[in-house]
């Protein structure tokens, strides 16, 4: 029950979640498990979309497309089952890199509490991916004629020129991603007593990591 309450609170009353983290009433395990469920659902929703994008590809031969589709159909359930592991590894690495700024700014810094905060704010960030998958599926997979049809305008990506780097950078200014970074700033202030400026530095580091990942994704997609 507390897990469901905190899932709602992180969107509606985040200060209550931050207080629970600060006072040790919740550990990283709870948001990790909740986030893993979200990650598994996103993975499951995205697989038919990836298949439709592949089938619409004009840069691959029919044999290559069939091989890729077969791989998704054969091993897709494995990716869903590995969602908890993927969720943990990604969040742990990103939190570990950005924790340096937290440790430098606050004597009350605790990696376990920061990791807990990272899992909670990550849930908010994943909502954008989930909503995108749902909308694309509702539009119909038959309407997908290329990678761009699998994207929804929740970011500034549509304003980018014809450049993978520019699309990646502007794509990192995504509504739910920015929302999660705002929560990071609020959480760091509430949990560790950091100043707003110190908390923003950490959020900027997180955004840079996210922007790099987005740019790499765009460049990989551009290369087919």
SVG drawing of the C-alpha trace seen along z (x, -y; Angstrom):
<svg xmlns="http://www.w3.org/2000/svg" viewBox="-6 -29 39 46">
<polyline fill="none" stroke="black" stroke-width="0.4" points="0.0,0.0 2.8,-2.4 4.4,-1.7 1.2,-2.7 0.9,-5.8 4.5,-6.9 3.9,-6.2 1.1,-8.8 2.9,-11.2 6.0,-11.4 3.6,-13.1 1.3,-14.9 3.1,-15.5 6.8,-14.8 7.9,-16.5 6.2,-13.6 8.4,-11.2 11.5,-13.2 10.7,-13.3 10.4,-9.5 13.7,-9.2 15.4,-11.7 14.0,-10.0 14.8,-6.5 11.2,-5.3 11.8,-4.0 14.8,-2.4 15.8,-2.1 14.2,1.3 10.6,0.1 11.0,-2.5 13.3,-0.1 10.6,2.6 7.9,0.1 10.2,-1.3 11.0,2.2 7.3,2.8 7.1,-0.4 10.3,0.5 8.9,4.0 5.6,2.5 7.4,0.0 9.6,2.8 6.6,4.9 4.7,2.0 7.7,1.0 8.5,4.3 5.6,4.3 6.5,0.7 10.2,1.7 8.9,4.5 6.7,2.2 9.6,-0.3 11.8,2.5 9.2,3.8 8.9,0.3 12.6,-0.1 13.9,-0.9 17.6,-0.6 17.6,3.1 17.0,6.1 13.9,8.3 16.2,11.0 17.8,8.6 14.3,7.4 13.1,10.9 16.1,11.8 15.7,8.7 12.0,9.3 12.6,13.0 15.1,11.9 12.6,9.6 9.9,12.3 12.2,15.0 14.0,13.0 11.5,10.2 10.2,11.9 13.8,12.2 14.2,8.4 11.0,8.0 12.2,10.4 15.5,8.5 13.8,5.2 14.5,5.1 18.2,5.7 18.3,3.1 16.5,0.6 18.9,1.1 22.1,1.0 21.2,-2.2 20.0,-4.0 23.0,-2.9 25.6,-4.0 23.9,-7.4 23.5,-7.9 27.1,-6.9 28.5,-9.4 26.3,-12.3 26.7,-11.5 30.1,-13.1 28.5,-16.6 26.2,-15.6 29.0,-14.4 31.0,-17.5 28.1,-19.8 26.6,-18.2 28.1,-16.6 24.8,-14.7 25.2,-13.0 24.3,-9.3 24.5,-7.3 21.7,-5.0 19.3,-7.9 20.4,-9.5 19.9,-6.2 16.4,-6.0 15.7,-9.5 17.1,-8.6 14.7,-5.6 11.7,-7.7 12.5,-10.5 13.3,-8.0 9.7,-6.7 8.5,-10.2 11.0,-10.3 9.8,-7.0 6.2,-8.2 7.1,-10.0 8.3,-6.8 5.2,-4.9 2.8,-7.6 4.6,-7.7 4.3,-3.9 0.6,-4.0 -0.2,-6.8 1.7,-5.1 -0.1,-1.9 -3.5,-3.6 -2.7,-5.3 -2.2,-1.9 1.0,0.0 -0.1,0.1 0.3,-3.6 4.1,-3.4 6.0,-4.1 9.4,-5.0 11.1,-5.8 9.6,-9.3 6.1,-7.8 7.1,-6.1 7.9,-9.4 5.6,-11.8 6.2,-15.5 6.9,-15.6 10.2,-17.3 11.7,-20.1 13.1,-17.6 10.7,-18.8 12.5,-22.2 15.9,-20.6 17.5,-21.0 18.5,-17.9 21.3,-16.9 21.4,-13.9 23.3,-15.9 20.8,-18.7 17.9,-16.3 19.5,-14.6 20.2,-17.8 16.7,-19.3 15.1,-15.9 16.6,-15.8 14.4,-18.8 11.5,-16.4 8.6,-17.3 8.8,-14.3 12.6,-14.3 12.6,-18.0 10.0,-17.3 12.2,-14.5 15.2,-16.9 13.1,-19.5 12.2,-16.8 15.9,-16.0 16.6,-19.6 13.7,-19.7 14.7,-16.4 18.3,-17.3 17.4,-20.4 14.9,-18.6 16.9,-15.4 20.4,-16.7 19.9,-20.4 21.7,-21.5 21.3,-25.0 19.2,-25.4 22.4,-26.3 24.2,-23.1 21.2,-21.0 20.9,-22.5 24.5,-21.6 23.7,-18.0 20.6,-18.2 22.7,-19.7 25.1,-16.8 22.1,-14.4 20.8,-16.3 24.2,-16.2 24.3,-12.4 20.7,-12.2 21.5,-14.5 24.6,-12.3 22.4,-9.2 19.8,-10.9 22.4,-12.1 23.9,-8.6 20.5,-7.2 19.8,-9.6 23.2,-8.9 22.7,-5.1 19.3,-5.5 20.7,-7.6 23.1,-4.9 20.3,-2.4"/>
</svg>
